[in-house]
Amino acid sequence: MKLVKLIANLGYGSRKDVAWMFREGRITDVDGEVLYADDKVEHACIRLDGEPLDPPPGLALMMHKPLGVTCSRKDPGRVVYDLLPPRYRVRDPALSTVGRLDRDTSGLLLFTDDGALLHRIISPKAEVTKVYEATLAEDLRGDEAALFASGTLLLESETTPLAPAALEVLGPRHARLTVTEGRYHQVRRMFAATGNRVETLERVAIGTLGLDGLAPGAWRALDADDVARIFSATSV
């Protein structure tokens, strides 16, 4: 791929904009030597204004999504893309969220521009585990763990029972729930089926990939080991 197209596709500007960057000498190699649009250079060796380029296509990243932010590109309020550099919104191929967290749920959110990876993560056949911590409006009854593990729980307005899920009681009104599905508002609806209500909800892990101290609103790119952890299942 020509350098102008490569850099434009990363969202740094139109091809015309990037062509001007070359003319102005803003694009160099690691040694500070000015590059030209027809040069052949490894992605990792290119610098724009002295800074490395963003990762190439095949990017996967994780974010600690804060409360009050929507997993959408267009919304009247704040969206998750507002927490990334503006150019990430216009990358080609597009950077998409891997599933969603609702506005009132915080925690681990994944993004990728790799369609095959996205579908591999969200495919029901993959049974990727998602771990949530919830605080509840009422004390747990005591039978929730058995019910959730039974594989017989039927959510309102659905005809297929949920796959077995693992509940760990952390306190009278505090629980950790591990699921392998991603149905609409699933965790909230599961507790609603027991007559309880979720007051706060955070996704703390996908597979064995956790937040690892990432602050709310912060994000980082994933490496191959991180991606492997997504498919390293926690017990259910």
N, C-alpha and C positions, 0 to 999 in steps of 0.2 A: 504494500500500500504506500502511495506517495505521502511524504511527510505532511504536506498541506492538508490532505484529506484526513490523515491520522489525527493531527492536532485539532482540526475542526470537529471531528467526530467525538473528541473528548470534551467538547463544549466550550473551548476557549474562545470561540468566535466563528464567524462565517469563513468560508475559504478565502474570500477577499480580505477579511481581517487578518487571517493567518499569513497570507501572502505579504501583507504590509509588515507583519512582525519579522519575517525573514529579511525584507528590505532594510528594516531598521536595525538589524543585527541583534535582535533580542533572543534569537534562538541559537544556542551554542551546544557544543559537546561538553563532556565532563571537565575538559581542560580549559574551557573558555574560548575555544576556537569557534568562530562564527560558522554556522551551517547554512547550506543553500537548499532550496526546495527539492532539488533532484539528487541530494546526497542520500546514501544508503547507510543508515545508522541504527544500531540496536535501540529499542525503546528506552531501556534503562540508562542509556548514555546521553539522552537528550535533556537539555535544560532550557527552560523558558524563564527569562529574567533571573537566571542563576538557580532556579528551583527545579527539582525533578518533575516530570510530568505525572499526572494522575495515573493509576494503574490502567493497563490496556483492557480491551474487551475480555470478558471472562471474570470480571470483578464480582466479588461477593464481600459484603460488609455487614457488620452488626451494629445496632444502635440500642442504647437504653432509652426507649421511648418514655417521655414523661407524660403525666396526666394532662388532659386538656388539649392534646394534639391528635389530629385525625390522620389516618392512613389513606390519604387521597392526594391527588395532584391539584384538585380544585375544590375549595371549600371556603365558606365565608370567614372561618377562623383560621388558626394556625394549622399547618399540615407538616408531616414529617420531613418533606423535602425542604422546608424552611430551615431545618437544622443542618443541612448539608451545604457545601459551597454551591452557589447558584448554577455553575456550569454542570453540576451533576444532574440537574433537572432536564438538560437538553442533550445529554450524551446519546450517541447512536452506535450500537443498539441501546435502547432505553433501559434505565435502571428501575426495576420494579420491586415493590415489597413482596416478600414471600409469605402469602397469607396476610392477615390483618389483626390488629388489636383495636378495640373500640376506643373512643375518646376517653372513657373512664377507666381504662385498663392501662397500666404501665408495664415496663419490663422489656425483655429481649425481643427485638424485631430484626429480621434479616432482610437484606436487599440483594438482588443480583441482576446482571444483564445477560446471564446465561440461561436461556430458556430450558435447556435440558436439565440443568441443575435445579431450577425452580420446580419443574414438574416432578423430578425425582424426590424432592423434599415433600411436596404436598400430595403426592400420590397415595391413596389409601393403602395400596399394596405395600408401600415402604414401611408403614406403621412407625413413623418417626415419633418418638415420645416428646411431649410438651409438658413441662412441669410448672404448675401455678401455685402461688400462695394466696390464700383468701382469708380475710377477716369477715365474720358473719354477724348478723344482727341478733341472732339468738344462739343459745348454747346448742352444741351438737347433741342429737338424741342418743347416739351410741350405736345405731344400726346402719349408719351411712356407709361405712367401709364395706360391709357385706353386700349391701345393695349395689354399690358402684362396681364391685368386683364380680357381680353375678352374671353380667352380660344380658340381663333381662330388663333393665331400666328403659322405659319408653317415655320419651319426652313428649310434651303436649304438642298435638297437631302432626306428629310423626308416626310412621308405621313400621319403622325398623328399629329394634332395640339398639342401645349403645354397646359398643365393644367394652369389655371389662376395663375398668380404670382402678388405680390404686390410690387409696386415701390414707394419709398419715396425719394423725391428730397431734397438733402442736400446742394446743390449749383448748379451753372450753369453747372458745369462739374463733379458733385459729387452726387452719388446716393446710396441708400440702397435697395437691391432687395431680396425679400423673395420668395423662390421657394419650391415646394414639390417633384420635380423630380430630377434626377441626370444624365441627358443626357450628352453625350460627349461635353465638352467645352460649356455647355449650356449657361452660363451667357454671355460669350464673343460672342457667336453666336446670342443671343437675341439682344444685342446692335448692332451687325453687320447688323442685319435685318432692323434696323432703319437708317442705313447709318453712324453709329458711330463706334468707336473703343475703346476698353478698354485698358487703359494704365497701371493701377495698379488694382489688385483685391485681396481682403482679405475676407476669410470666418470668420465671427465674432461670429456666434452662430449656434448651431444645437439644434432645439427645443428651450428651454430657457436656455440651457447650453452655457455659453459664455466663452471667454478666461479668464475672471476674473483676469486680471493683469498678466497673465503668460507671461514671456518674450520670445521673439523669440528663438527657440531651446530648451526651457524648456518643461518639461512634469511632469505629476503626475498621480497617480492611481485614479480611480473613485470609490466612494462609492455608496451605493444603492440610496441615494438621488440624486446624480449626474446623475445616469442612468435614474432615473425617469424624470429628467428634459429634457432628450433627447426626450421623448415622450410627453412632455407638449408643445403643439403647440403654436407658435407665430401666430398672425393673418395673413391671406392671403386674 
